[in-house]
């Protein structure tokens, strides 16, 4: 089983890669725990092919959508 320290380190890494958003600590913690548990549950042959947790590249967060305000709409029209 993953240790509390491993879960927290991975959660911190996810938090940093997502741009350090506020209020997502619980989400990051449970996502980290799930990732580590899935790695542990993988069959032995698959475990040999898995990269170490420290080298995981998490997907980058989606880019914010630019919303047009009333001022921008009037300029573009």
C-alpha contacts under 8 A as a table, 3 or more apart, distances in Angstrom:
res1	aa1	res2	aa2	distance
1	X	37	X	6.96
1	X	40	X	7.11
2	X	6	X	6.26
2	X	7	X	6.77
2	X	33	X	7.42
2	X	36	X	6.24
2	X	37	X	6.81
2	X	40	X	7.96
3	X	6	X	5.22
3	X	7	X	6.41
4	X	7	X	5.17
4	X	8	X	6.17
5	X	8	X	5.14
5	X	9	X	6.08
6	X	9	X	5.15
6	X	10	X	6.21
7	X	10	X	5.31
7	X	11	X	6.06
7	X	29	X	6.58
7	X	32	X	5.51
7	X	33	X	5.51
7	X	36	X	7.35
8	X	11	X	4.95
8	X	12	X	6.02
8	X	29	X	6.56
8	X	32	X	7.59
9	X	12	X	5.12
9	X	13	X	6.24
10	X	13	X	4.96
10	X	14	X	6.21
10	X	29	X	7.99
10	X	32	X	5.69
10	X	53	X	7.52
10	X	54	X	7.59
11	X	14	X	5.08
11	X	15	X	6.11
11	X	25	X	7.58
11	X	28	X	4.94
11	X	29	X	5.12
11	X	31	X	7.48
11	X	32	X	5.34
12	X	15	X	4.96
12	X	16	X	6.21
12	X	28	X	7.66
13	X	16	X	5.18
13	X	17	X	6.19
14	X	17	X	5.09
14	X	18	X	6.16
14	X	28	X	6.56
14	X	32	X	7.98
14	X	58	X	7.06
15	X	18	X	5.27
15	X	19	X	6.57
15	X	20	X	5.04
15	X	21	X	6.81
15	X	24	X	7.84
15	X	25	X	7.58
15	X	28	X	6.71
16	X	19	X	5.27
16	X	20	X	4.90
17	X	20	X	7.18
17	X	58	X	7.44
17	X	60	X	6.86
17	X	61	X	7.89
18	X	21	X	6.74
18	X	60	X	6.52
18	X	61	X	5.54
21	X	24	X	6.52
22	X	25	X	7.54
23	X	26	X	7.75
24	X	27	X	5.25
24	X	28	X	6.16
25	X	28	X	5.14
25	X	29	X	6.07
26	X	29	X	5.04
26	X	30	X	6.29
27	X	30	X	5.42
27	X	31	X	6.08
28	X	31	X	5.11
28	X	32	X	5.99
29	X	32	X	5.19
29	X	33	X	6.22
30	X	33	X	4.98
30	X	34	X	6.09
31	X	34	X	5.09
31	X	35	X	6.19
32	X	35	X	5.12
32	X	36	X	6.23
33	X	36	X	5.24
33	X	37	X	6.05
34	X	37	X	5.08
34	X	38	X	6.05
35	X	38	X	5.23
35	X	39	X	6.31
36	X	39	X	5.07
36	X	40	X	6.30
36	X	53	X	7.81
37	X	40	X	5.06
37	X	41	X	6.10
38	X	41	X	5.04
38	X	42	X	6.21
39	X	42	X	5.37
39	X	47	X	6.92
39	X	50	X	7.70
40	X	47	X	7.63
42	X	46	X	5.93
42	X	47	X	5.91
43	X	46	X	5.28
43	X	47	X	6.21
44	X	47	X	4.99
44	X	48	X	6.54
45	X	48	X	5.49
45	X	49	X	7.01
46	X	49	X	5.23
46	X	50	X	6.48
47	X	50	X	5.16
51	X	55	X	6.48
51	X	56	X	6.93
52	X	55	X	5.59
52	X	56	X	6.92
53	X	56	X	5.36
68	X	71	X	7.86
68	X	72	X	5.74
68	X	73	X	6.15
69	X	72	X	5.27
69	X	73	X	6.21
70	X	73	X	5.10
70	X	74	X	6.28
71	X	74	X	5.38
71	X	75	X	6.46
72	X	75	X	5.11
72	X	76	X	6.25
73	X	76	X	5.28
73	X	77	X	6.16
74	X	77	X	5.28
